[in-house]
């Protein structure tokens, strides 16, 4: 089952009914998540779990990568 949104001609995201019925929210696609993880590792070779969490939260709030 594809849970990704459909984009309308008005550039709006329309999610499948099962996503809406379960009150689910979309935070990242797999590529964005991987990009954040790789960015953290690029800056800190010995990154901690907290570093990854901070990087993910920062990206979600700022739509850009965190500088470590």
C-alpha positions as CSV (number, residue, x, y, z in Angstrom):
1,X,0.0,0.0,0.0
2,X,1.4,3.4,-1.0
3,X,1.0,5.9,1.9
4,X,2.6,8.8,0.1
5,X,0.5,11.8,-0.7
6,X,-0.8,12.7,-4.1
7,X,0.0,16.2,-5.2
8,X,-2.9,18.2,-6.8
9,X,-2.7,20.7,-9.5
10,X,-2.9,23.4,-6.8
11,X,0.3,21.9,-5.2
12,X,-1.6,20.5,-2.2
13,X,-0.8,17.1,-0.6
14,X,-3.7,14.7,-0.4
15,X,-3.1,11.6,1.8
16,X,-4.9,8.3,1.5
17,X,-8.0,7.8,3.7
18,X,-6.2,5.3,5.9
19,X,-3.6,7.9,6.8
20,X,-6.3,10.5,7.6
21,X,-8.5,8.0,9.5
22,X,-5.6,7.1,11.8
23,X,-4.5,10.7,12.3
24,X,-1.0,9.9,11.0
25,X,1.4,12.7,10.2
26,X,4.2,12.8,7.6
27,X,7.6,14.0,9.0
28,X,10.2,12.7,6.5
29,X,10.5,10.6,3.5
30,X,13.3,8.0,3.6
31,X,15.7,10.1,1.6
32,X,15.4,13.2,3.8
33,X,15.9,11.0,6.9
34,X,19.0,9.4,5.3
35,X,20.3,12.8,4.3
36,X,20.1,14.1,7.9
37,X,21.8,11.0,9.3
38,X,24.6,11.2,6.7
39,X,25.0,15.0,7.4
40,X,25.5,14.3,11.1
41,X,28.0,11.5,10.4
42,X,29.9,13.8,8.0
43,X,30.3,16.3,10.7
44,X,30.8,14.0,13.7
45,X,32.4,10.6,13.0
46,X,31.6,9.4,16.5
47,X,28.1,10.9,16.7
48,X,25.9,9.9,19.6
49,X,22.2,9.0,19.5
50,X,21.5,12.4,21.0
51,X,23.4,14.0,18.1
52,X,21.2,12.2,15.6
53,X,18.0,13.2,17.5
54,X,19.1,16.8,17.6
55,X,19.9,16.8,13.9
56,X,16.6,15.2,13.0
57,X,14.6,17.6,15.2
58,X,16.5,20.6,13.9
59,X,15.8,19.6,10.3
60,X,12.2,19.2,11.1
61,X,11.9,22.7,12.6
62,X,14.3,24.6,10.3
63,X,14.3,22.7,7.1
64,X,18.0,22.8,7.0
65,X,20.9,20.8,8.4
66,X,22.3,21.5,11.9
67,X,25.9,22.6,12.3
68,X,27.8,20.6,14.9
